[in-house]
Amino acid sequence: MAVSGWFGRKRKDGSPAEGVPDGIAVKCSSCSQILFVRDFERNQKVCTKCGHHHRLNAHERLEITVDEDSFEEIDAVLQSADPLLFPEYREKLHKAKNTSTSSEAVITGTATVEGFPVVIGIADFTFMGGSMGSVVGEKIARAIEVGIEKRFPVIMFTASGGARMQEGLLSLMQMAKTSAAVGRLGTNGIPFIVVLTDPTTGGTYASYSCLGDVILAEPGAIIGFAGRRVGNQEVGVKLPDNFQTSEFQLEHGMIDRIVPRKDLPLALKTLLEFFALSAVKESVIAGN
């Protein structure tokens, strides 16, 4: 977040102190280091002091992941309705559309990554906490179907607080829908790569996010079904400080690798090369 005045300081009368203008510096949410915005953005919103990975919106993520001008969005017109007439849901949707860079909590499309054609989906936590409603589930399922049709690997970047409570059971049904879609990917031999980012929790974590052929995660991301506070209440003992982080999940075999943000393009390229080579070998073997 931008820091006003002299790094947010105020005079005794409560007015902002003179100093650094808005948009010049940000404070790391982990170590409180003051960072110049220019350097912060250049480092892909990773703190240069402690390495904390700050959250990216979907379009920022897209920009550093896919090849330039290669992304073609699909199903952009799908919009959430209010099937349960939930109080204030329409207002919250309207506010989310005005304050987020996305029109829903996920954007999907085709693109190339280091020259390899893929179907890609990127969750946007700035839109109602990345919550998975019926439109989010539908967009993910449709993107997977495009992957099957075109025989493109599917890459999903996750970031979510879980199911969208304003849609009730319809939201929870998306867990089954997206999981079934991933199952069809496997049946058709299409690679599915998941990148877990901060945070990936609740129903999103308990469905398609855990079903990747390869599951990567960014450092320090919160990953799990319920948070540490709920876990402490249920277990009755203090859980480890790194409970339900990328590092904890790696230690317990739930993910394959933690990859720093700057290394993700190379990691994805390596995986796509591997899957492409495997497909060629299988084709040769089948031909013989």
C-alpha positions as CSV (number, residue, x, y, z in Angstrom):
1,M,0.0,0.0,0.0
2,A,1.1,3.6,-0.6
3,V,2.4,5.5,2.4
4,S,1.4,9.1,2.8
5,G,3.3,11.9,4.5
6,W,6.6,11.0,6.0
7,F,6.0,7.3,5.8
8,G,2.6,7.7,7.3
9,R,3.5,9.9,10.2
10,K,1.2,12.6,11.4
11,R,1.6,15.9,13.3
12,K,0.2,16.2,16.8
13,D,-3.0,17.8,15.4
14,G,-3.6,14.7,13.3
15,S,-2.7,16.2,10.0
16,P,-0.2,14.4,7.7
17,A,3.4,15.4,8.1
18,E,5.2,16.9,5.1
19,G,7.6,14.6,3.4
20,V,7.4,11.8,0.9
21,P,4.3,12.3,-1.5
22,D,1.8,9.5,-2.1
23,G,2.9,6.8,-4.5
24,I,6.7,7.2,-3.8
25,A,7.2,4.6,-1.2
26,V,5.5,1.5,0.3
27,K,6.0,-0.4,3.5
28,C,6.6,-4.2,3.4
29,S,3.8,-5.8,5.3
30,S,6.2,-8.4,6.7
31,C,9.3,-6.6,7.8
32,S,8.1,-3.0,7.6
33,Q,11.0,-2.0,5.4
34,I,10.3,1.1,3.4
35,L,10.7,0.5,-0.3
36,F,10.6,2.8,-3.2
37,V,7.7,2.0,-5.4
38,R,9.8,1.9,-8.6
39,D,12.1,-0.7,-7.1
40,F,9.2,-2.6,-5.5
41,E,7.4,-2.9,-8.9
42,R,10.6,-3.7,-10.7
43,N,11.1,-6.6,-8.3
44,Q,7.6,-7.9,-9.0
45,K,6.3,-6.8,-5.6
46,V,8.8,-8.9,-3.6
47,C,10.5,-7.2,-0.7
48,T,14.2,-6.7,-1.4
49,K,15.0,-7.0,2.3
50,C,13.0,-10.0,3.6
51,G,11.8,-11.6,0.4
52,H,8.1,-11.4,1.3
53,H,5.9,-12.0,-1.8
54,H,3.1,-9.4,-1.8
55,R,-0.1,-10.2,-3.6
56,L,-0.5,-9.5,-7.3
57,N,-3.8,-8.9,-9.0
58,A,-4.7,-11.1,-12.0
59,H,-3.5,-8.7,-14.6
60,E,-0.2,-8.1,-12.8
61,R,0.3,-11.9,-12.7
62,L,-0.6,-12.3,-16.3
63,E,1.9,-9.6,-17.3
64,I,4.9,-11.4,-15.7
65,T,3.8,-15.0,-16.7
66,V,2.7,-15.1,-20.4
67,D,4.5,-14.0,-23.5
68,E,3.7,-10.5,-24.6
69,D,0.5,-10.0,-26.5
70,S,-0.3,-13.7,-26.5
71,F,-3.2,-13.7,-24.1
72,E,-6.7,-14.1,-25.5
73,E,-9.4,-14.0,-22.8
74,I,-12.3,-16.4,-22.9
75,D,-15.7,-16.2,-21.2
76,A,-15.1,-12.6,-20.2
77,V,-18.8,-11.8,-20.5
78,L,-19.9,-14.2,-17.7
79,Q,-21.1,-12.3,-14.7
80,S,-22.4,-13.3,-11.3
81,A,-26.1,-13.1,-10.7
82,D,-27.8,-13.1,-7.3
83,P,-29.6,-16.5,-7.3
84,L,-30.5,-16.4,-3.5
85,L,-31.3,-12.7,-3.3
86,F,-28.7,-12.5,-0.6
87,P,-28.7,-9.2,1.3
88,E,-26.3,-6.6,-0.2
89,Y,-24.7,-9.1,-2.6
90,R,-25.5,-7.0,-5.7
91,E,-24.0,-4.0,-4.0
92,K,-20.8,-6.0,-3.1
93,L,-20.5,-7.2,-6.7
94,H,-20.9,-3.7,-8.0
95,K,-18.3,-2.4,-5.6
96,A,-15.9,-5.3,-6.5
97,K,-16.2,-4.5,-10.2
98,N,-15.4,-0.9,-9.5
99,T,-12.4,-1.5,-7.2
100,S,-10.9,-4.6,-8.8
101,T,-9.0,-4.8,-12.1
102,S,-11.1,-7.8,-13.0
103,S,-14.8,-8.3,-13.6
104,E,-14.8,-11.6,-11.7
105,A,-12.6,-13.5,-9.2
106,V,-10.8,-15.3,-12.1
107,I,-9.7,-14.5,-15.6
108,T,-9.2,-17.3,-18.1
109,G,-7.8,-17.6,-21.6
110,T,-5.3,-19.0,-24.0
111,A,-1.7,-17.8,-24.2
112,T,1.8,-18.9,-24.7
113,V,4.4,-19.3,-22.0
114,E,8.0,-19.2,-23.2
115,G,6.5,-20.2,-26.6
116,F,4.4,-23.1,-25.4
117,P,0.6,-22.8,-26.0
118,V,-1.4,-23.1,-22.8
119,V,-4.8,-22.5,-21.3
120,I,-4.3,-20.3,-18.2
121,G,-6.6,-19.2,-15.4
122,I,-5.5,-16.6,-12.8
123,A,-7.5,-15.9,-9.6
124,D,-7.9,-12.3,-8.5
125,F,-8.0,-11.8,-4.7
126,T,-8.9,-8.2,-5.2
127,F,-12.4,-9.3,-6.4
128,M,-14.3,-10.3,-3.2
129,G,-11.3,-12.2,-1.8
130,G,-11.1,-14.4,-4.8
131,S,-14.1,-16.3,-3.6
132,M,-15.4,-19.1,-5.8
133,G,-19.0,-18.6,-6.9
134,S,-20.9,-20.2,-9.7
135,V,-19.3,-18.0,-12.4
136,V,-15.8,-18.7,-11.1
137,G,-16.4,-22.5,-11.2
138,E,-18.0,-22.3,-14.6
139,K,-15.1,-20.2,-16.0
140,I,-12.6,-22.7,-14.7
141,A,-14.5,-25.7,-16.0
142,R,-14.9,-24.1,-19.4
143,A,-11.2,-23.2,-19.6
144,I,-10.4,-26.9,-18.9
145,E,-12.7,-28.0,-21.7
146,V,-10.8,-25.6,-24.0
147,G,-7.6,-27.3,-22.9
148,I,-9.0,-30.7,-23.7
149,E,-10.3,-29.5,-27.1
150,K,-7.1,-27.9,-28.1
151,R,-4.9,-30.4,-26.2
152,F,-3.1,-27.5,-24.5
153,P,-1.7,-27.9,-21.0
154,V,-3.7,-26.0,-18.4
155,I,-2.1,-23.8,-15.8
156,M,-4.1,-22.4,-12.9
157,F,-2.9,-19.7,-10.4
158,T,-5.0,-19.8,-7.3
159,A,-5.7,-17.1,-4.7
160,S,-8.9,-17.4,-2.7
161,G,-10.6,-17.1,0.7
162,G,-12.8,-20.0,-0.3
163,A,-16.4,-20.5,-1.4
164,R,-18.6,-17.4,-1.9
165,M,-21.1,-17.6,0.9
166,Q,-23.6,-15.3,-0.8
167,E,-24.3,-18.1,-3.3
168,G,-24.7,-20.8,-0.6
169,L,-24.9,-24.4,-2.0
170,L,-24.5,-23.2,-5.5
171,S,-21.0,-22.0,-4.5
172,L,-20.1,-25.3,-2.8
173,M,-21.2,-27.2,-5.9
174,Q,-18.3,-25.6,-7.8
175,M,-15.9,-27.8,-5.8
176,A,-17.4,-30.9,-7.5
177,K,-17.7,-29.2,-10.9
178,T,-14.0,-28.1,-11.0
179,S,-12.7,-31.4,-9.6
180,A,-14.7,-33.3,-12.2
181,A,-13.3,-31.1,-15.0
182,V,-9.8,-31.8,-13.8
183,G,-10.6,-35.5,-13.8
184,R,-11.5,-35.2,-17.5
185,L,-8.1,-33.5,-18.1
186,G,-6.4,-36.6,-16.7
187,T,-8.6,-39.0,-18.7
188,N,-7.5,-37.2,-21.9
189,G,-3.8,-37.0,-20.9
190,I,-3.7,-33.2,-20.7
191,P,-1.2,-31.8,-18.1
192,F,-2.6,-29.7,-15.3
193,I,-0.2,-27.4,-13.5
194,V,-1.3,-25.5,-10.3
195,V,0.5,-22.5,-8.8
196,L,-0.7,-21.8,-5.3
197,T,-0.3,-18.1,-4.2
198,D,-1.2,-16.2,-1.1
199,P,-3.8,-17.1,0.1
200,T,-5.3,-20.3,-1.2
201,T,-7.9,-21.6,1.4
202,G,-11.3,-23.1,1.9
203,G,-13.2,-24.7,-0.8
204,T,-10.8,-23.6,-3.5
205,Y,-8.0,-25.4,-1.8
206,A,-10.2,-28.5,-1.2
207,S,-11.0,-28.9,-4.8
208,Y,-9.1,-28.2,-8.1
209,S,-6.2,-26.5,-6.4
210,C,-5.0,-29.8,-4.9
211,L,-5.4,-31.9,-8.1
212,G,-2.5,-30.7,-10.2
213,D,-0.1,-33.1,-11.9
214,V,2.5,-30.7,-10.5
215,I,1.7,-28.3,-7.7
216,L,4.0,-25.3,-7.2
217,A,3.7,-22.6,-4.6
218,E,5.1,-19.2,-3.9
219,P,7.2,-18.7,-0.7
220,G,5.3,-17.9,2.4
221,A,1.9,-18.3,0.9
222,I,-1.0,-19.2,3.3
223,I,-2.3,-22.6,2.0
224,G,-4.9,-24.8,3.7
225,F,-8.5,-25.4,4.3
226,A,-8.9,-23.6,7.6
227,G,-6.6,-21.0,9.1
228,R,-4.2,-21.3,12.0
229,R,-6.7,-19.7,14.5
230,V,-9.4,-22.2,13.7
231,G,-6.9,-25.0,13.8
232,N,-5.7,-24.0,17.2
233,Q,-9.3,-23.9,18.5
234,E,-10.1,-27.4,17.1
235,V,-6.8,-29.1,18.0
236,G,-6.6,-27.6,21.5
237,V,-2.8,-27.2,21.3
238,K,-0.6,-24.5,19.7
239,L,0.1,-25.4,16.1
240,P,3.5,-24.6,14.5
241,D,4.2,-21.0,13.5
242,N,4.5,-22.1,9.9
243,F,1.2,-24.1,9.9
244,Q,-0.5,-24.0,6.6
245,T,2.2,-22.1,4.7
246,S,3.9,-23.2,1.6
247,E,6.9,-24.3,3.6
248,F,4.6,-26.4,5.9
249,Q,2.8,-28.0,3.0
250,L,6.1,-28.9,1.3
251,E,7.4,-30.5,4.5
252,H,4.3,-32.7,4.6
253,G,4.4,-33.7,0.9
254,M,1.3,-31.7,-0.2
255,I,3.1,-29.6,-2.8
256,D,6.0,-30.4,-5.2
257,R,8.1,-27.3,-5.0
258,I,8.3,-23.8,-3.7
259,V,9.3,-21.4,-6.5
260,P,10.2,-17.7,-6.0
261,R,8.2,-15.4,-8.2
262,K,11.1,-14.4,-10.4
263,D,11.8,-18.1,-11.1
264,L,8.3,-19.1,-12.1
265,P,8.6,-18.5,-15.8
266,L,11.6,-20.8,-16.0
267,A,9.9,-23.4,-13.8
268,L,6.9,-23.4,-16.0
269,K,9.0,-23.6,-19.2
270,T,10.8,-26.6,-17.8
271,L,7.6,-28.4,-17.0
272,L,6.0,-27.6,-20.4
273,E,9.1,-28.9,-22.1
274,F,8.9,-32.1,-20.1
275,F,5.3,-32.6,-20.8
276,A,5.7,-31.9,-24.5
277,L,8.6,-34.3,-24.7
278,S,6.6,-37.0,-22.9
279,A,3.7,-36.5,-25.4
280,V,6.1,-37.0,-28.3
281,K,7.6,-40.2,-26.8
282,E,4.1,-41.6,-26.1
283,S,3.1,-40.8,-29.7
284,V,6.2,-42.6,-31.0
285,I,5.6,-45.6,-28.8
286,A,2.0,-45.8,-29.9
287,G,3.0,-45.6,-33.6
288,N,5.3,-48.5,-33.1
